[in-house]
Amino acid sequence: MATKKTVANMMIDDTSSEILDELYKVTTEHLKNKKEAHKIMKDLIKVAMKIAILYRNRQFNPEELEIVEKFRKKLNQAAMTIVSFYEVEYTFDKNVLSGLLNECKDLIHELVERHLTARSHARINNVFNQFADVDFLTALYSLDGECRPHLKKICDGINKLLEEKTL
């Protein structure tokens, strides 16, 4: 019988896996707490897998499918903004990026409202409370900060997913 970790590894492509690895590293550096960083990444993967399973099993009604499309567009916009802020120095705006990520969070909550438990909604909040946090984003985009090499790898991965039209 396959473990949850094995199933997750089978469903996540190499590029996404590399992005998740780098996110874990920057989260650990920012929080100075491996256990909490691990929990955030675990929550991210759990929520993503649940949404993917719901989608693949056609559990979303027509209104929810419209939310899926809104979410895809918003996530794509956030991804392009993440990369743009990295590639063009001095353009980073923590409030813009935090706002985009929080809009993604709201769409996910709306999408899974009738499907997932309160515990899953708490997981969504845990993930976005970290990644949309302006202090985290400021540390991540610091031009001379420790996170800069990780941000480059994250942006390289996002660019690859955008080029492949996966994101």
C-alpha positions in Angstrom: 0.0 0.0 0.0 1.3 3.4 -0.9 2.0 5.9 1.8 0.7 9.5 1.7 4.2 10.7 0.9 4.6 8.3 -2.0 1.3 9.4 -3.5 2.3 13.0 -3.1 5.6 12.4 -4.8 3.9 10.6 -7.7 1.5 13.6 -8.2 4.1 16.4 -8.0 6.4 17.1 -11.0 10.1 17.7 -10.5 10.0 21.4 -11.1 7.2 21.9 -8.5 9.1 19.7 -6.1 12.2 21.9 -6.5 10.1 25.0 -5.8 8.7 23.3 -2.7 12.2 22.4 -1.5 13.3 26.1 -1.9 10.2 27.3 -0.1 10.9 25.0 2.8 14.5 26.3 3.0 13.4 30.0 3.0 10.6 29.3 5.4 13.0 27.5 7.8 15.5 30.4 7.5 12.8 33.0 8.1 11.1 31.2 11.0 14.3 29.8 12.5 12.1 26.8 13.3 12.3 23.6 11.2 9.3 22.0 12.8 7.0 24.9 12.0 8.4 25.2 8.4 7.8 21.5 7.9 4.2 21.8 9.2 3.5 24.7 6.7 4.9 22.7 3.8 2.9 19.7 4.9 -0.2 21.7 5.0 0.5 23.2 1.6 0.9 19.8 0.0 -2.1 18.3 1.8 -4.4 21.1 0.6 -3.0 21.0 -2.9 -3.5 17.2 -3.1 -7.1 17.4 -1.8 -8.0 20.1 -4.3 -6.4 18.1 -7.1 -8.3 15.0 -6.1 -11.6 16.9 -6.0 -10.9 18.4 -9.4 -9.8 15.1 -11.0 -12.9 13.3 -9.6 -15.1 16.1 -11.0 -16.5 17.0 -7.6 -16.8 20.7 -8.4 -20.1 22.1 -9.5 -20.3 24.7 -12.4 -20.1 27.7 -9.9 -17.0 26.2 -8.3 -15.5 25.5 -11.7 -15.8 29.3 -12.3 -13.9 29.8 -9.1 -11.2 27.4 -10.3 -10.8 29.5 -13.4 -10.6 32.7 -11.3 -8.1 31.0 -9.0 -5.9 29.9 -12.0 -5.9 33.4 -13.4 -5.0 35.0 -10.0 -2.3 32.4 -9.3 -0.8 33.0 -12.7 -0.9 36.7 -12.0 0.8 36.1 -8.7 3.4 33.9 -10.3 4.3 36.5 -12.9 4.4 39.2 -10.2 6.8 37.1 -8.1 9.1 36.6 -11.0 8.9 40.2 -12.2 9.7 41.6 -8.7 12.8 39.3 -8.7 14.0 40.1 -12.2 13.5 43.9 -12.0 15.3 45.3 -9.0 13.6 47.9 -6.8 10.1 47.0 -8.1 9.2 44.8 -5.2 6.0 45.9 -3.4 5.2 43.8 -0.4 1.6 45.0 -0.2 0.9 44.2 -3.9 2.3 40.6 -3.6 0.7 40.0 -0.2 -2.6 41.2 -1.6 -2.4 38.9 -4.6 -1.6 35.9 -2.4 -4.5 36.8 0.0 -6.8 36.9 -3.0 -5.7 33.4 -3.9 -6.4 32.3 -0.3 -9.9 33.7 -0.4 -10.6 32.0 -3.7 -9.4 28.7 -2.3 -11.6 29.0 0.8 -14.6 29.8 -1.5 -13.7 26.8 -3.8 -13.5 24.2 -1.1 -16.2 25.6 1.3 -18.6 22.7 0.8 -15.9 20.0 0.4 -13.3 20.3 3.1 -13.4 20.5 6.9 -12.6 23.3 9.2 -9.2 21.7 9.8 -8.4 22.0 6.1 -9.5 25.6 6.1 -7.1 26.1 9.1 -4.3 24.5 7.0 -5.1 27.0 4.1 -4.8 29.9 6.6 -1.5 28.5 8.0 0.0 28.3 4.6 -1.1 31.8 3.4 -0.4 33.4 6.8 3.2 32.5 6.2 3.7 33.1 2.5 1.6 36.3 2.3 3.2 37.8 5.4 4.8 41.1 4.5 7.8 40.5 6.8 8.5 37.1 5.1 8.1 38.7 1.7 10.4 41.5 2.6 13.1 39.1 3.8 12.6 36.9 0.7 13.1 39.9 -1.6 16.0 41.5 0.3 18.7 42.3 -2.4 21.5 41.3 0.0 19.6 38.8 2.1 20.3 35.1 2.7 17.1 34.2 0.8 18.2 35.6 -2.5 19.7 32.4 -3.9 16.6 30.5 -2.9 14.4 33.1 -4.5 16.3 32.8 -7.8 15.7 29.0 -7.8 12.0 29.6 -7.0 11.7 32.1 -9.8 13.5 29.8 -12.2 11.0 27.0 -11.4 8.1 29.4 -11.7 9.4 30.6 -15.1 9.7 27.0 -16.3 6.1 26.2 -15.2 4.8 29.4 -16.9 6.7 28.5 -20.1 5.2 25.0 -20.0 1.8 26.5 -19.4 1.5 24.3 -16.2 0.9 27.4 -14.1 
